[in-house]
Amino acid sequence: MLPLLDSLRLLSEPTRLRLLLLLDQAELTVAEIQEILTMKQSRISTQLGLLKNAGLVQARRSGKNSIYGLGAVSQPLRTLLREGGPEIPDAPQDRMALKLVLRKRSDAARIYFDQLAGKFGRSYLPGRSWKALAETLLLLMPARVIADLGAGEGTFSQLLAQRAEHVIAVDSSEKMVEYGAGVARENGFTNLEYRLGDLEETPIAAGSVDLVFLSQSLHHAARPERAVAEAFRITRPGGRVVILDLLKHEFEQARELYADLWLGFAEVELYGFLEAAGFCNITVRTVDRETEPPYFQTLLGLGERAG
């Protein structure tokens, strides 16, 4: 066992300290640690190697993976870790990300659907299509008041209006609102209303909406956490929010091509926005992966306002 003072010197590097705090809570693979810390695999492997050589971390094989856990950590050092952990700025986010990773492990259905990802629609089968599936799910959706925030020209809003009692489509572009309202009139959608407004200051009364959608619009908000808080404000008790956005990526051209302010979000970031806003029963997961460059991935976030 490494002497306490030598252990403390080794842990003067923040990444190694964060690693030990995580491994004190659960055994993890390098891939899981990478997802939690959002660091390059090479950096994580280097730091794990140093901790392993010092005996503070141990590894065991599980199939093709190495599972890392705490090694011979003395009780005084373990006490320091647990009592000093909350003082580390990244610790709260690490704990939240760890919770998501552990939830994924136990989600057998997620593993199953990950294996199916990308297969739907590749092979021709008469009558099977995403459009047919979407139309079916819309019919099953309760006819209630829905807000589509960042609606653009309102294609999605019009789909929702086929079933909803009332749809409020909000966008910050005057031309988009004018165009969408015109299309709604032409197609006879009397239950579809367009309003000019910002995601962070939505022109909708508090507690008046049953379901809020933010579909590929959150990365256009200057303060995405404020936009999610607005979604909470306008949602009735028992209501829900659905967020579809991009998983964090490095395609910088998106800023110019699509006027994106944010290059997507990590799962833990979206979870944090929903939790800080006040939503409960939160689910965040990656639901789609594109097969062509720049290989965008789609993130789904769900939250409920307690009744």
Sequence and secondary structure as in RCSB ss.txt:
>XXXX:A:sequence
MLPLLDSLRLLSEPTRLRLLLLLDQAELTVAEIQEILTMKQSRISTQLGLLKNAGLVQARRSGKNSIYGLGAVSQ
PLRTLLREGGPEIPDAPQDRMALKLVLRKRSDAARIYFDQLAGKFGRSYLPGRSWKALAETLLLLMPARVIADLG
AGEGTFSQLLAQRAEHVIAVDSSEKMVEYGAGVARENGFTNLEYRLGDLEETPIAAGSVDLVFLSQSLHHAARPE
RAVAEAFRITRPGGRVVILDLLKHEFEQARELYADLWLGFAEVELYGFLEAAGFCNITVRTVDRETEPPYFQTLL
GLGERAG
>XXXX:A:secstr
   HHHHHHHTTSHHHHHHHHHHTT  EEHHHHHHHHT  HHHHHHHHHHHHHTTSEEEEEETTEEEEEE S  H
HHHHHHHHHGGGSTTHHHHHHHHHHHHHHHH HHHHHHHHHTTTTTTS  TT  HHHHHHHHHHHS   EEEEET
 TT HHHHHHHTT SEEEEEES HHHHHHHHHHHHHTT TTEEEEE BTTB SS TT EEEEEEES GGG SSHH
HHHHHHHHHEEEEEEEEEEEEB    TTHHHHS  SS  B HHHHHHHHHHHT EEEEEEEEEE SSTT  EEEE
EEEE   
